[in-house]
Amino acid sequence: MDYEKLGLKVGLEIHQRLESHKLFCNCPSVMRDDKPDVVIVRRLRAVAGEAGDVDVAAKFEMEKGLQFVYEGYSDTTCNVEFDEQPPSPLNLDALEIALQIALLLSAKVVDEVHVMRKTVVDGSNTSGFQRTALIARDGYVETSLGRVGIGYVYLEEEAAKNVKEEETSRVWRLDRLGIPLVEIQTKPDIKTPEHAKETAELLGMILRSTGRVKHGLGTIRQDINLSIKGGARVEVKGFQDLRSIPKVIESEVKRQLDLIHSGKKVHSEVRKANPDNTTSFLRPMPGSARMYPETDVLSIKVAKEMLSKIKLPELISERALRFEKQYKLSADLAREIVKSNFDFESLVKKFPNIDPSFIAHTVIEIPKEIRSRLKLDSSNIKSENIEEVLSYLSRGEISRDAVIEMLADVASGKGLNVSKFKLVPQADLEKEIKKIVEANKGAPFNALMGEVMKKFRGKVDGKLVAELIKKMQ
């Protein structure tokens, strides 16, 4: 499709959980699956915003007449989550992370942070609203198709976790409620479905570069706002896999085109991304009537001194390029070692007599080979196992060839046994190679190499063996 001719406009909303305690209390930001020991039941009503109107999306949810059951834990959830006491002051650690992200996006930070209430009566917040604060606006990121503007950066609280839905009620878990989130809204500068995926990946990379965001399924979510000529702005929610973004955009564009061509009205609404990449109606598009001031949380002035103390991290993309040049890694290996979150440079410093490229190979490629070729569970290999094996190599106690053998033992559950792989003394090795060469006169180099390595599997250095064979042939 000619998306420029269709007048496609796409903007992204990225929601990322931060690695800090909850936003308006000191409860830990931990997700739990054990049985809750506190249960409360509520019904929620929508309230009017500053203009005196009730938001249409909130009214739509309220008219469902649902009962909400909230489950919590007495040791990791408090009365703030239960909406039984006012919120504590804004988490300053989370604010610092949000400010760091805003600066990485070249956004203009506000002079003063004011917390607002955003009406949400689908049950996901015990209070009937979500607390959110504008942190910065008018930033940008550079992409392959030009600059994509960042409209706004918000700091807000995560919603409760939906664990069960029935016809007349919903059950929510409060371990997730209140975890700090950064929300990034781009301007509608995205030009194609693939461009949307690229932009989402770029923003994800910037967020991970801080080292202060949570990892794992559900810790980052992407929503899409899109429209075409003759259609209407639609928000699509529910993306977990970035690879589905282009397909869902294509599907939604086709849906709107079909409605336009058949003379039907395209409604502005919130839709859900389905597993088959189609979209389905979720609720009406919310408006400005759902926002009103939070009177229980003091505003925070953002002084120049506060911003000057914030150190900007090296971006993951920049670090990969540096690793490639500084440590002579291939581009692919540099990217993978950076994405792995493994403290590669500390190992390089700890073992200066081991080639950095071999350290990277050990961290990234050897577990892959153990999984694919040896059919073992490489997830059993921990960072401390890798470090211990490299320490034996650094001290000259084992050969490089022994590294995969030792880690394979770990993967199979046998643990590390360095005695099995202790290097054969060079004098003994030379005697054995001499015997093998004399017993196989005229044999090609590769055959002799194979015989020696078979006999001393993992206990000799292959490079040294090759040198000795060539010398004795």
C-alpha positions in Angstrom: 0.0 0.0 0.0 1.1 3.6 -0.7 0.9 4.8 2.9 1.9 8.4 2.0 -1.0 8.6 -0.5 -3.3 7.1 2.2 -2.3 9.8 4.6 -1.2 7.3 7.2 -0.3 8.9 10.6 1.1 6.7 13.3 2.2 7.6 16.9 3.4 5.3 19.6 2.8 5.1 23.3 5.5 3.2 25.2 4.9 2.2 28.8 7.9 0.9 30.7 8.1 -0.2 34.4 11.0 1.3 36.3 13.4 -0.6 38.7 12.4 1.2 41.9 9.9 0.9 44.8 6.3 1.9 44.2 5.5 5.4 43.1 3.4 6.7 46.1 4.5 4.4 48.9 7.6 2.4 50.0 6.2 -1.0 49.1 8.5 -3.1 46.9 7.8 -3.4 43.2 7.6 -7.2 43.2 5.2 -9.4 41.3 3.8 -12.4 43.2 2.0 -15.6 42.3 1.4 -17.1 45.8 -2.0 -17.0 47.4 -3.1 -13.4 48.6 -4.1 -13.0 52.3 -6.1 -9.8 51.9 -9.3 -9.4 49.8 -11.6 -6.4 49.4 -14.7 -5.9 47.2 -15.7 -2.6 45.6 -17.8 -0.9 42.9 -16.4 2.2 41.2 -18.1 5.3 39.9 -16.8 7.8 37.4 -16.5 11.4 38.6 -16.6 14.7 36.6 -13.3 16.2 35.4 -12.2 19.9 35.8 -14.7 21.0 33.1 -17.6 19.3 35.0 -18.1 16.5 32.4 -17.8 12.8 32.9 -15.4 11.2 30.5 -17.2 9.0 27.9 -14.8 6.1 28.3 -15.2 6.2 32.0 -19.0 6.3 31.7 -18.9 3.4 29.3 -17.0 1.2 31.9 -19.2 2.4 34.8 -22.4 1.4 33.0 -21.2 -2.3 32.9 -22.1 -2.4 36.6 -19.2 -4.7 37.5 -18.1 -5.7 41.0 -14.4 -5.6 41.6 -12.5 -8.0 43.9 -9.0 -6.8 45.0 -6.4 -9.3 46.3 -3.3 -8.1 48.2 -0.5 -9.2 50.5 -0.2 -7.9 54.0 3.6 -7.8 53.8 4.1 -6.2 50.3 0.9 -4.1 49.8 -0.3 -1.3 52.0 -3.3 0.9 52.5 -2.2 3.2 49.7 -2.9 0.4 47.2 -6.1 -0.4 49.0 -7.0 3.4 48.7 -7.5 3.5 52.5 -5.0 6.3 53.1 -3.5 9.2 51.1 -0.5 8.6 48.9 3.0 9.3 50.2 5.2 11.9 48.4 6.3 11.1 44.9 9.2 8.5 44.7 12.2 10.7 43.9 14.3 7.8 42.7 11.7 7.0 40.0 11.5 10.7 39.2 15.3 10.8 38.6 15.0 7.8 36.2 12.2 9.5 34.3 14.2 12.7 34.1 17.2 10.7 32.8 15.0 9.1 30.1 13.6 12.5 29.1 17.1 13.9 28.7 18.1 10.9 26.6 15.2 11.8 24.3 16.3 15.5 24.1 13.0 16.5 25.6 12.3 19.8 27.5 11.9 19.1 31.2 9.1 20.9 33.0 9.9 23.5 35.6 7.6 21.9 38.2 6.1 18.3 38.4 2.4 18.3 39.1 0.5 15.0 39.7 -2.9 14.6 38.1 -5.7 12.1 38.4 -6.8 10.3 35.3 -10.3 8.7 35.7 -10.1 4.9 35.2 -13.1 2.9 36.4 -12.5 -0.4 34.7 -11.3 -1.7 38.1 -7.6 -1.6 37.4 -7.2 1.1 40.1 -8.8 0.8 43.5 -9.2 4.6 43.7 -11.0 4.9 40.3 -8.2 7.0 38.9 -4.6 6.6 37.9 -2.0 9.1 39.1 0.2 10.6 36.4 2.6 13.5 36.0 4.0 15.3 33.0 7.8 15.2 33.1 8.9 16.6 29.7 7.8 17.3 26.2 9.0 18.2 22.6 11.9 15.7 22.3 12.9 13.5 19.4 14.7 10.4 18.2 16.5 9.9 14.9 15.4 7.0 12.7 16.2 5.7 9.2 13.2 7.7 7.9 14.0 10.9 9.7 13.3 12.4 13.0 10.3 11.2 15.1 9.2 13.7 17.6 8.5 12.9 21.2 5.3 14.7 22.3 5.3 13.9 26.0 7.1 12.0 28.7 5.0 11.0 31.8 5.7 9.3 35.1 2.7 7.4 36.3 1.6 4.4 38.4 1.1 0.9 37.0 -2.4 -0.6 37.1 -3.4 -3.6 39.1 -3.1 -7.1 37.5 -6.2 -8.6 36.1 -6.3 -12.3 37.2 -9.9 -13.3 36.5 -12.9 -12.0 34.5 -16.5 -13.1 35.0 -19.8 -11.8 33.6 -20.5 -9.7 36.7 -17.1 -9.2 38.3 -13.4 -8.9 37.8 -10.6 -10.0 40.1 -7.5 -7.8 40.4 -4.2 -8.4 42.1 -2.6 -5.4 43.9 1.1 -6.5 43.7 1.4 -4.6 40.4 -0.6 -1.5 41.3 1.6 1.5 42.0 4.8 0.2 40.3 6.4 3.3 38.6 6.0 3.6 34.9 7.4 5.9 32.3 5.1 6.7 29.4 6.6 8.0 26.2 4.2 9.4 23.6 5.6 10.1 20.1 4.2 12.6 17.7 2.4 11.2 14.6 5.6 11.3 12.6 5.8 7.5 11.9 5.4 6.9 8.1 5.0 3.2 7.6 4.2 0.0 9.6 7.9 -1.1 9.6 8.9 2.4 10.6 6.7 2.0 13.7 8.5 -1.2 14.6 11.9 0.5 14.1 10.9 3.4 16.3 9.5 1.1 19.1 12.8 -0.9 19.0 14.8 2.3 19.2 12.8 3.6 22.2 13.2 0.2 23.9 17.0 0.4 23.4 17.1 3.9 25.0 15.1 2.7 28.0 17.3 -0.3 28.6 20.4 1.8 28.3 19.6 3.4 31.6 20.0 0.1 33.4 17.1 1.2 35.6 14.1 -0.5 33.9 12.5 -3.8 34.6 13.0 -6.7 32.2 10.7 -9.6 31.2 7.3 -10.2 29.7 4.8 -7.4 30.4 7.3 -4.9 31.8 7.1 -2.9 28.6 3.9 -2.3 26.6 3.3 -0.5 23.3 0.1 1.1 22.1 -0.4 2.6 18.7 -2.5 5.6 17.6 -3.2 5.7 13.8 -5.4 7.3 11.2 -5.8 7.6 7.5 -7.5 10.1 5.2 -11.3 9.8 5.5 -10.9 7.6 8.6 -10.5 8.4 12.3 -7.9 8.2 15.0 -7.9 4.8 16.6 -5.8 3.6 19.5 -4.7 0.0 19.4 -3.6 -1.7 22.6 -2.2 -5.1 23.6 1.1 -5.5 21.8 3.6 -7.8 23.5 5.7 -8.7 20.5 7.2 -5.9 18.4 7.2 -8.1 15.4 3.4 -7.9 15.3 3.3 -4.1 15.1 3.5 -3.8 11.2 1.0 -6.6 10.7 -1.6 -5.0 13.1 -1.1 -1.6 11.5 -1.7 -3.1 8.0 -4.8 -4.9 9.3 -6.2 -1.8 10.9 -5.6 0.3 7.8 -7.4 -2.3 5.6 -10.3 -2.3 8.1 -10.7 1.4 7.9 -10.4 1.4 4.1 -13.1 -1.3 3.8 -15.4 0.9 5.9 -14.6 4.0 3.9 -15.2 2.3 0.6 -18.5 0.9 1.7 -19.7 4.4 2.8 -19.6 3.6 6.5 -18.3 5.8 9.3 -15.0 5.1 11.0 -15.4 5.7 14.7 -12.6 7.1 16.9 -12.2 4.4 19.5 -9.8 2.2 21.5 -9.3 -1.2 20.0 -7.5 -4.4 21.0 -4.8 -6.1 19.1 -5.9 -9.7 18.6 -3.6 -12.8 18.2 -4.4 -13.0 14.5 -3.2 -9.4 14.0 -6.8 -8.0 13.6 -8.3 -5.5 16.0 -11.5 -5.5 17.9 -13.5 -2.8 19.8 -12.5 -2.3 23.4 -14.1 1.0 24.5 -14.8 4.6 23.3 -11.8 7.0 22.9 -11.2 8.8 26.3 -11.2 12.6 26.3 -9.8 15.4 28.4 -12.7 15.3 30.8 -11.1 12.4 32.7 -8.2 14.5 34.0 -8.2 16.6 37.2 -5.6 17.6 39.8 -4.3 15.3 42.5 -4.7 17.3 45.7 -2.9 14.8 48.0 0.5 15.0 46.4 2.8 18.0 46.6 4.3 19.4 43.4 8.1 19.2 42.9 10.2 21.9 41.5 12.8 20.7 39.0 15.8 22.9 39.7 18.8 23.1 37.3 20.9 21.7 40.1 18.8 18.5 40.0 19.2 18.1 36.3 22.9 18.8 36.4 23.5 15.9 38.7 21.8 13.4 36.4 24.4 11.4 34.5 23.4 10.2 31.0 24.4 6.5 30.3 26.1 5.2 27.3 23.4 4.1 24.8 23.4 0.4 24.1 23.9 1.1 20.4 27.0 3.2 21.2 28.3 0.6 23.6 28.0 -2.1 20.9 30.0 0.0 18.4 32.6 0.7 21.1 33.0 -3.0 21.9 33.3 -3.8 18.2 36.2 -1.4 17.8 37.9 -1.5 21.2 37.8 -5.3 21.7 37.9 -6.4 18.0 34.5 -8.2 18.2 32.4 -8.9 15.2 29.3 -6.5 14.8 26.9 -9.4 15.7 28.9 -10.5 18.7 29.2 -7.0 20.0 25.4 -6.4 19.7 24.7 -9.7 21.4 27.1 -9.2 24.3 25.6 -5.8 25.0 22.0 -7.1 24.8 22.9 -10.0 27.2 23.3 -7.5 30.1 26.4 -9.6 31.1 29.1 -7.6 32.7 31.6 -8.3 29.9 34.0 -5.5 30.6 34.5 -6.6 34.2 35.6 -10.0 32.9 37.9 -8.3 30.4 39.6 -6.4 33.3 39.7 -9.4 35.6 41.3 -11.7 32.9 43.7 -9.4 30.9 45.6 -12.4 29.6 42.5 -13.9 27.8 41.6 -12.5 24.4 38.4 -10.4 24.9 36.9 -11.9 21.8 37.2 -15.4 23.4 35.5 -14.1 26.6 32.6 -12.8 24.5 32.5 -16.1 22.6 32.4 -18.0 25.9 29.5 -15.9 27.1 27.4 -15.8 24.0 28.3 -18.6 21.5 29.3 -21.5 23.8 25.9 -21.7 25.5 24.3 -21.7 22.1 26.4 -24.5 20.9 25.8 -26.5 24.1 22.0 -26.1 23.5 22.0 -26.8 19.7 24.7 -29.4 19.2 24.9 -31.1 22.6 21.1 -30.8 23.3 21.7 -29.7 26.9 19.9 -27.0 28.9 22.3 -24.1 28.8 20.1 -22.1 31.1 21.8 -24.1 33.9 25.0 -22.2 33.2 25.2 -19.2 35.5 27.5 -16.2 35.3 29.6 -17.5 38.2 30.2 -20.8 36.3 31.5 -18.9 33.3 33.7 -16.7 35.6 35.1 -19.8 37.4 36.0 -21.6 34.1 37.7 -18.5 32.8 39.7 -18.2 36.0 41.1 -21.7 35.4 41.9 -20.8 31.8 43.6 -17.5 32.9 45.8 -19.4 35.4 46.9 -21.9 32.6 45.2 -24.8 34.4 43.0 -25.8 31.4 43.0 -25.3 27.6 40.5 -23.3 25.6 39.1 -26.5 24.3 38.2 -27.5 27.8 36.0 -24.5 28.3 33.0 -25.9 26.4 33.5 -29.3 27.9 33.4 -27.9 31.5 30.4 -25.7 30.8 28.6 -28.7 29.1 29.1 -30.6 32.4 27.4 -27.7 34.2 24.5 -27.7 31.7 24.0 -31.5 32.2 23.9 -31.0 36.0 27.3 -32.6 36.8 28.9 -29.4 38.1 32.5 -28.3 37.6 35.3 -30.8 38.0 38.6 -29.1 36.9 40.6 -32.3 37.6 39.1 -33.9 34.6 40.5 -31.2 32.3 43.9 -30.3 33.9 46.4 -29.6 31.2 48.9 -32.3 30.3 52.5 -31.1 31.1 54.2 -30.0 27.8 57.0 -32.5 28.3 54.5 -35.4 28.5 52.6 -34.0 25.6 55.7 -33.9 23.4 56.5 -37.6 24.2 53.0 -38.7 23.3 52.9 -36.7 20.1 56.3 -38.2 19.1 55.0 -41.7 19.6 51.8 -41.0 17.5 53.8 -39.4 14.7 56.3 -42.3 14.6 53.4 -44.9 14.7 51.6 -43.2 11.8 54.5 -42.2 9.4 53.2 -40.5 6.3 49.8 -39.7 7.8 48.4 -36.3 6.9 48.5 -33.5 9.4 44.7 -33.5 10.1 44.8 -37.3 10.9 47.6 -36.8 13.4 45.9 -33.8 14.9 42.7 -35.9 15.3 44.6 -38.8 17.0 46.2 -36.4 19.5 43.1 -34.5 20.3 41.1 -37.7 20.7 43.6 -39.0 23.3 43.9 -35.7 25.2 40.3 -34.4 24.8 40.1 -31.0 26.6 43.4 -31.5 28.3 45.7 -29.9 25.7 45.8 -26.6 23.8 45.0 -27.3 20.2 47.3 -24.5 18.9 50.3 -26.0 20.8 49.5 -29.5 19.5 49.4 -28.2 15.9 52.8 -26.5 16.4 54.4 -29.7 17.9 53.0 -32.0 15.1 54.4 -29.7 12.4 57.7 -29.6 14.2 57.9 -33.4 14.4 56.5 -34.4 11.0 
